[in-house]
Amino acid sequence: MDKRKRGIALFITLMVIASIMSIIAVSFSYLEKVQKDAGKTSAIIQGDVFYKNTIEILKRFFPKKTDNSEKLKLIYKMPLMLNEPKSGFNITLICTPLVTAVPINWLDEGFTWKKEEKENLAKDILNMIMEKYSIKEPNELERLIMEEITRKSNENRDYVPRIEKRKGIISKEQFNRVITNYLFLYDDIEVLKVPWDRYFSFINVNQKTKIDGVYLTPEFISMAFDIPLEIILDSWKEGESSLKSFLNENSIIAPINKEIYSKKALNAMSCTERYSYQDSLYQLKFNYIEGRSSNFEFNGKEE
């Protein structure tokens, strides 16, 4: 059985490498056309080519509404690195699970679609964080977070569409601005000690959004299910078992809401792609969720 599993893992590895190779094949042809150009513009164009081709590869390799648990486990553990020594070209793709804790936008009922249990979970986690980390002005911090979540995406624009949509908090960088604002206003250094991304996920949400029941952070499990963190760190292995099996194996009796937690690993990941161009390194980031990409960021040249 072990040999069979190793054989399957090797086959999957080869499939991944072969798929990513197609990114290089397409991108090299474009690289020849733009390599004579200098500066940031050409690097951005090349990054856009990599991004579009990577998304197409992920769509084929991680089809939506499919159990891709084994393939997800592989790509999370093994960064994909390819290089061409002659030209000095190289590209690295690193992906990590995306919805590993409660979406922070669930703090607002407008993002839970009448699923009170989602809103209650988010508020409970926030309240427990305030207490655990001794936040000096918990009400003011919550106010600032809620203001950012409920802020209209078209705010301060001259043209206001007929239908207004709330944007919410969709990235860690956006949330960090809220934390910085709170720190400036109330001089509370304790807020910087909170590992926020271990308790909250910063993503777009819809009616079908669930928390990944296979890649939960230990800190979130501890707080959500009132289990000592030491027990979780000793036995919980992200990607190796589901939340249900973990609770059963540790004789922990706790209800699992199917509307909140997925049974299997989600096709939802955050990816960082680094590539070389004209003797410099560049980086771009994006989220991939069930066949769709979002939150694209071109971070420019790495110093």
FENCORBEL-V412657 format. One record per residue. D_CENTER is the distance of its C-alpha to the mean C-alpha in whole Angstrom. Layout:
d_center: [D_CENTER D_CENTER]
This chain:
d_center: [33 32 33 32 28 28 30 27 24 26 26 23 22 25 23 20 22 25 22 20 24 24 22 24 28 27 25 29 31 29 29 33 33 32 32 36 34 33 30 27 27 28 25 23 24 24 20 20 22 19 16 18 20 16 15 18 18 15 17 20 18 16 18 17 18 19 18 17 16 18 17 13 15 16 14 12 15 17 16 18 20 23 26 29 32 34 33 30 27 24 20 17 14 12 8 7 6 3 6 8 10 12 11 13 14 16 18 20 22 22 18 19 22 25 23 24 22 19 20 22 19 17 21 22 19 19 23 23 21 23 26 25 24 27 26 29 29 26 27 27 23 23 25 23 19 21 23 19 18 21 22 23 21 25 26 29 29 33 32 31 30 31 28 26 22 20 17 15 13 10 9 9 12 14 14 15 18 19 19 21 23 24 25 27 29 30 30 28 26 25 22 21 21 18 15 13 10 11 13 11 7 7 7 10 12 15 18 16 13 13 11 11 14 14 11 12 12 16 16 15 17 20 20 19 22 24 24 25 22 25 25 22 21 24 23 20 18 15 15 19 20 19 19 22 24 23 24 27 28 28 30 28 29 26 26 22 22 21 20 17 16 16 18 16 13 11 11 7 5 4 8 10 14 17 20 24 26 30 29 26 23 20 16 14 10 9 6 8 9 13 14 13 11 10 10 12 13 16 16 20 22 21 24]
